[in-house]
Amino acid sequence: MRAVVVAGSSLNAELEADHIESADLLVAVDGGAEALVRVGLQPMLLVGDLDSISVHTRESLRSHGVEIVLLSTAKDETDTQAALRLVVERGGDDITVYGALGGPRLDHLVGNLLLLSSPWLAAVHVRMVDDWHEAFLVKGDSSFSGECGDTVSLLPLTPKVEDVWTEGLLYPLAHEPLSQSATRGVSNAMTGEEARVTHGDGVLLVIHYRGR
């Protein structure tokens, strides 16, 4: 099931309404509801402690029958993590998350990227996107689309990722290791509109930058 989660971090550009409204499940995380309302969309589910959403938007969504999962402000996980858990529990296995890459909180940015490696997301494809980036785990083998010249960085989330192989990138890797303590995988570039990455043991994060 394809799901879209709109988190509460700021987005400079408006959301892609056409792509979002076709989702099987549309979830707003706290202030992410405001971004949806701006483009005329209504979430099916609103999750969060609701500390960054206006009373007017909250009550409007409630009056239209939107399901609201109210979280405590004192909790052991972020609103975004709680929302992702709910989406997975409800059958989401192809999830796009908007507004989870900082804006301007560096701790939220790092925390959300590390969240991608959670064991309960192992069988789920999750992309975190903002106006310029998409971030996702390769999980052994992954292909993705873009434009020639787009920047692609490969970042190990474990001490070492073995047997990394790339296709469609300017600086190829041919079954080589990448180390978490080095920057060898940073700032590669797409040579066409498609690229592919595979790897062996380890957890490998792709950050695809489209901000040229």
Stockholm file with secondary structure:
# STOCKHOLM 1.0

chainA/1-212         MRAVVVAGSSLNAELEADHIESADLLVAVDGGAEALVRVGLQPMLLVGDLDSISVHTRESLRSHGVEIVLLSTAKDETDTQAALRLVVERGGDDITVYGALGGPRLDHLVGNLLLLSSPWLAAVHVRMVDDWHEAFLVKGDSSFSGECGDTVSLLPLTPKVEDVWTEGLLYPLAHEPLSQSATRGVSNAMTGEEARVTHGDGVLLVIHYRGR
#=GR chainA/1-212 SS CEEEEECSSCCSSCCCHHHHHTCSEEEEETTHHHHHHHTTCCCSEEEECCSSSCHHHHHHHHHTTCEEEECCSSCSSCHHHHHHHHHHHTTCCEEEEESCSCSSCHHHHHHHHHHTTCGGGTTSEEEEECSSEEEEECTTEEEEECCTTCEEEEEESSSEEEEEEEESBSSCCEEEEEETTSCTTSSEEBSSSEEEEECSSSCEEEEEECCC
#=GC SS_cons         CEEEEECSSCCSSCCCHHHHHTCSEEEEETTHHHHHHHTTCCCSEEEECCSSSCHHHHHHHHHTTCEEEECCSSCSSCHHHHHHHHHHHTTCCEEEEESCSCSSCHHHHHHHHHHTTCGGGTTSEEEEECSSEEEEECTTEEEEECCTTCEEEEEESSSEEEEEEEESBSSCCEEEEEETTSCTTSSEEBSSSEEEEECSSSCEEEEEECCC
//
